[in-house]
Amino acid sequence: MGTSDRDRIGDPERLRVLRATGLLDAPAVPVLDRVTQMATRLLDVPVALVSLITEDRQVVISTAGVADPQAVRESPLARSLCRHVVAEDAPLVIGDACGDGRWHDLVEHTDGLAAYAGVPLNAPGAQVIGALCVVDATARSWDRDQLQILEDLAALIEPEIALRLARADAALGAARRQQERIFLRALLDSLEVSVMACDENGRLVINRSLRESLHTDTPPADVRSWLKNYPLYAPDGRTPLTVEEMPLTRAWAGEYFTGWQVVAATDVGPRRFLVNGRPIDTPEGHRLGAVVAGHDITDSHRIGLLREAQQAVTRVLADAASSREAAAGVAAAVTDALGWTYGEYWQVDEDRAVVTRIGSWSRPGRDLSAFTGGHPAAFARGEELPGLAWERGEPVWVADTAADPASSPRVRAGLRAGLRSAVALPVRSGEQVLGVLAFAADHPQRPDNDLADLLDGVCAHVGRYMERRRAEELALALAESRRQFDQIINQLTDKIWTVEVRPDGTARPVYVNTEHTTVFGGRLHLDPDDDFIAVMLRFVHPGDRDAFGAYCATLISGERAQLEYRLIGLDGVTRWIWTRGIPRREGEGEDARLLVDGISTDVTERRQITEERELLLAQQQQQVSRLRQIDEVKNQFLRTVNHELRTPLTSIHSYLQLIRQGDLDAVTQARFLEVIDRNSTRLGQLLDELLLMASLNAGDAAFTPARVDLAALAREAVEAITAQGRAEHLTVTVHAPTKVIAWADAGRIRHALAHLLDNAVKFTPPGGRIDVTAGPAPAIEVADTGIGIDPQDLDHVSDDFYRGGAAEQQAIGGTGVGLALVRRIADMHGGSLHIDSRPGHGTRVRLVLSDTAEPPTGRQARRRSSSSARSHRHR
């Protein structure tokens, strides 16, 4: 240990802060024990501990996973790895003890321990007093997510340290108390959580976050006025709360509670809060007031409800026996889950002339007869909300029916029934709209793009089902057509004929059913001396005359024959005729005659049905193939995102468990909620990526090209990733002229660059380099000196949700959508994506844009993206 490290450990101010916490001599601290226990669970390690570093020893104040914690309570600094964390004020990670010199001095004291990870514990003033660490009995690699979890857990301990130091400070004077009140108010306004408090006189204090959630600058001054202006409801969203049931009233009455949900009615619709409350008492027991802290979980709750709706939709579609049953079930599942009032499904008819309602659902107890009765069940394209959503191919919102006096008749009827808002969303198969899902609610609902994007996933699921169901119904229709065909064949009136073959090869008509007009499209008149063969040849289609001549020659030779050929009737209509002839001889010697008996049948309808059947079978096979591809992509998606979802969900679940256990002060609760929020944000980002992938696959992603400077975009992307501190151990260089102008969507190009740089950083070891080049092609190239791509993975790295073997083996995070998104972005621009890589020699990815002088239109770009997605899936 160097001189500077010893100076930091022996720093008098650090030691003073350490002793002021009282942790060196404190009995068991529950918060610390919960954190170490959580560390063993989240990181799957046998031992976790919290240690403090004095000037000459290590003191362990909390352990998990050790049978006898007192056996390892104190040890000399020479036997401590945690001293390096304090001395360097930085995390210490050892994956394999055998290769690290700092471990050698400890071998005789650390039998069975082979891996270590520790992070600093900070006191206010940036003093490092100890470390939170975990150890494992086998060598392992610690990834970035695991180290982040360990740092988050350490952050949970720091409020306890700060609280203990605060208790050790002297009582503040009156002036300082006034300052603290001002600071407290500013602090409350700086919190992301919503806070409401009251003093002993019932006066309310509401912080900025809650005012913003309620969209008000002048909140009510007392509790009763609050309830009058902002009615509160139980978690079901429908049962009103009395004054005595309000969270603040309960806290004033002395009740402590955490994790209680309430719903507040606001001008912009109901908002849902997760609230904690407690009274504020003096040490002598005098009641000073009460405080309630809440987190606006409206969006996350709605996402949860939508997930439930998606699961319900999946069950409904799995159990539905028909399109109508599925339509009603989907409308009910989504409407009920989101707390809306009415839902319906409209299906575009086969002839695409109208959209027809085939299923609906309304909340029990609601009389909507003024809305549902006496109105058409079908609308033309562009008519009313269902027709508008069909025409535009995008969601159509009516935020407040009362605020739109010029609205359509059906919207006005909904207002009379108490419906205040409505939304209609198209259900697609590719770029074709198959139907429309429409919903209505009793309260105004502002257009919500996030909600629309989430519901688009439900619509996509319904679209796949309806497409599959349509294929099945077409198959049933085909079976019915075949049955009708059999009936028609059995009832056909055939044309019966008999001819005599003369020695010169002509055929004299002996009997022809001339009264029957089906075959010839009219009555055919024949004279006894006519040549039946020559007459028929006048009507035979030119393309079939050779075949008809060969058929006649076979009959004249005395052999039976049959033929299907085209005949142009007297009415000018071309029909398919199936004719069969059987020769027979009458008499003997010179009097012998060769007669041919035949029957001709109009089989035009049968031929058409057969052709339609073959076409339907081909379409059905394409549908089955497409559904299999969709199922494969779904399975790959589930396998890929399982890991990415599990870690943040586990962290959220663990923190919620700690919150439910109680005994936490407001600061600690805020820390917990901050960690939960960060993990929720991470889940949201993952969902955003997946939704963008779905939009690009469907061909409906936004595309707004303009003249952009690729060199500037490259520099911005590098500056962003450098500012995040992710490339601090790498050399990142931009090679570009002053400007590289191209027609492109700047937002999409930034997205592509972010993914390319993210991959380069993740797969390049410390000490490597990344070169970003903007060339005149126009093109952007990202090259790294990382681990490279295995040749067997190279052809698939831009497939949807594909992750290479190196990423799986080294547990490098990711969903497998990055390069797939980049490839689609290249397709949107009429460009291409080129990847060159060898294991151990780095990777070079080149994004080439179209060099056309003008950009493609949004429709062209979406068509390119959708076509590319389909062709890539068919590879």
Summary of the structure (lengths in Angstrom):
residues: 875
radius of gyration: 39.1
end to end distance: 59.4
largest distance: 144.6
contacts: 2756
relative contact order: 0.05
helix: 47%
strand: 23%
